[in-house]
Amino acid sequence: MAGYTGEPVPVRELPTADWDAVTSACLRGMFLAARAAIPLLEQGTDPCMVLTASTFGHRVIHGGYAAYAAAKAGVVSLGKALATECAPKIRVNVVSPGVFKTAFLTGGTGREARTSQGIDMQTYPKFVPLQRLGDPSEMVGPILFLAGPAASYITGQVLHVNGGIWAP
């Protein structure tokens, strides 16, 4: 589950309903999924949970995304809180992707293409140290790592997968 951004709107002009829709999809949705998963994971062997945040939850590079940024920062905090609450039985970590080439960007999700969201998709890759957008397949390895035995002593952490555009 990742959520969505909505159209870029400055806070002073953002309708409360739009704020609620974005934060509900991004943060409340993650909370509901995590809460439902905990009892099931507790029955497993070496269970873990990997939440999805966003680079925008750490660094807002374009205006108009306050609701999305706040929700994704909330996902990071939710992951850290869950790591503490669910320990030692369940490990909880967060992946924080940058911009990826997904159907969401191209309109393949039934919504309009997101090229007008304040990010110029022709120029943006020039600011990314790896000089390109991420491919969705490049999220698989980081998630499998966090979910697998190689990360058995990792919990409450954030793994940034963003081509180097932001490094904490």
Helices and strands as residue ranges (DSSP letters): G 11-13, H 16-23, I 24-28, H 29-41, E 48-52, G 55-57, H 66-86, E 91-97, H 103-106, G 124-127, G 136-139, H 140-147, G 149-151, E 158-161
